[in-house]
Amino acid sequence: MASFTFVGQEYRIQVGKNDYFTDLLFFHRGLRCLVMIELKITDFKPEYLGKLNFYLEALDRDVRKEGENPSVGIILCKSKDDEVVEYALSRNLSPAMVAQYKTQLIPKGVLEKKLHELFRLNEDSKK
């Protein structure tokens, strides 16, 4: 049984007359809270946390349902300097974390095999 339920991608939050969009929004069944994930292709910057807190506040005020716990935020970055993250999070009141993602290439042999399979399927469908 999955603990995460997908709520939306580019999930729209309206504050005042402005629209804002979170990258990914989930609901965690066990924690009973919304989990927002912001994806960054750059190194962590402290200002990302301000944006995250703004979104979490908007989710809690306008989207969270009665009986649900406060929303949680995750920032996934290309890389992070642990000391910068520690400083940025030290006075933060919202439940948030910063993580570094890692990219991994498919092994060349697997990629070649899959391309040959795709080519064969394409040829078979033309017959």
C-alpha positions in Angstrom: 0.0 0.0 0.0 1.4 3.4 -1.0 1.9 6.0 1.6 2.1 8.9 -0.8 -0.8 10.0 -2.9 0.0 12.3 -5.8 -2.0 15.6 -5.6 -0.5 17.6 -8.5 2.4 18.9 -10.6 2.7 22.6 -11.0 0.0 22.8 -8.3 -1.6 26.3 -8.3 -1.8 28.3 -5.1 -3.4 31.7 -5.2 -2.4 34.3 -2.7 -3.9 37.7 -3.0 -4.2 38.4 -6.8 -1.2 36.3 -7.7 -0.8 32.7 -8.7 2.1 30.6 -7.5 3.0 27.0 -8.6 4.6 24.3 -6.5 6.6 21.8 -8.4 5.1 18.6 -6.9 2.5 18.1 -4.2 1.7 14.8 -2.5 -0.4 13.7 0.5 1.3 11.3 3.0 -1.3 9.0 4.4 0.7 8.0 7.5 1.8 11.5 8.4 -1.6 12.9 7.4 -0.2 16.0 5.8 0.6 17.6 2.5 4.2 17.1 1.3 5.5 19.8 -1.2 8.6 19.1 -3.2 10.5 21.9 -4.9 13.0 20.8 -7.6 16.1 23.0 -8.2 18.7 22.3 -10.9 21.2 24.5 -9.1 23.1 24.4 -5.8 21.0 25.2 -2.7 20.5 28.9 -2.0 19.1 30.2 1.3 16.4 32.1 -0.6 14.8 28.8 -1.6 13.8 28.3 2.0 11.9 31.6 2.0 9.9 30.5 -1.1 9.3 27.1 0.5 8.0 28.7 3.7 5.7 31.0 1.7 4.2 28.0 -0.1 3.8 25.9 3.1 1.9 28.8 4.7 -0.4 29.1 1.7 -1.0 25.4 1.7 -1.8 25.3 5.4 -4.1 28.3 5.2 -5.9 27.5 2.0 -5.5 23.8 1.1 -5.1 21.8 4.3 -8.2 20.2 5.5 -9.4 20.0 9.1 -7.7 17.2 11.0 -4.6 17.2 8.8 -1.2 18.0 10.2 0.9 21.0 9.0 2.4 20.7 5.6 6.0 19.5 5.1 8.4 20.9 2.5 11.4 19.3 0.7 13.9 21.1 -1.5 15.8 18.8 -3.9 18.9 20.5 -5.2 21.8 19.7 -7.5 24.1 20.0 -4.5 24.2 21.5 -1.1 26.8 23.0 1.3 25.8 21.5 4.7 27.0 24.6 6.6 24.8 26.9 4.4 21.8 24.6 4.9 22.4 24.5 8.6 22.4 28.3 8.8 19.4 28.6 6.6 17.4 26.1 8.6 18.5 27.2 12.1 15.7 29.7 12.7 13.2 28.0 10.4 9.9 27.0 12.2 8.4 25.0 9.3 9.1 21.3 8.9 11.5 21.4 5.9 14.5 19.5 4.6 17.1 20.0 1.9 18.4 17.1 -0.1 20.8 16.6 -2.9 19.7 14.5 -5.9 22.0 12.3 -7.9 21.8 11.6 -11.5 22.7 8.2 -12.9 23.1 7.2 -16.5 21.7 3.9 -17.8 24.6 1.4 -18.5 25.5 1.5 -22.2 24.7 -2.2 -22.7 21.2 -1.9 -21.3 20.5 1.2 -23.4 21.7 -0.6 -26.6 19.5 -3.6 -25.8 16.4 -1.4 -25.2 17.0 0.5 -28.4 17.3 -2.7 -30.4 14.1 -4.0 -28.8 12.3 -0.7 -29.7 13.7 -0.9 -33.3 12.4 -4.5 -33.6 9.0 -3.6 -32.3 8.8 -0.7 -34.7 9.7 -3.0 -37.6 7.2 -5.6 -36.5 4.4 -3.1 -36.4 5.1 -2.0 -40.0 4.5 -5.6 -41.3 
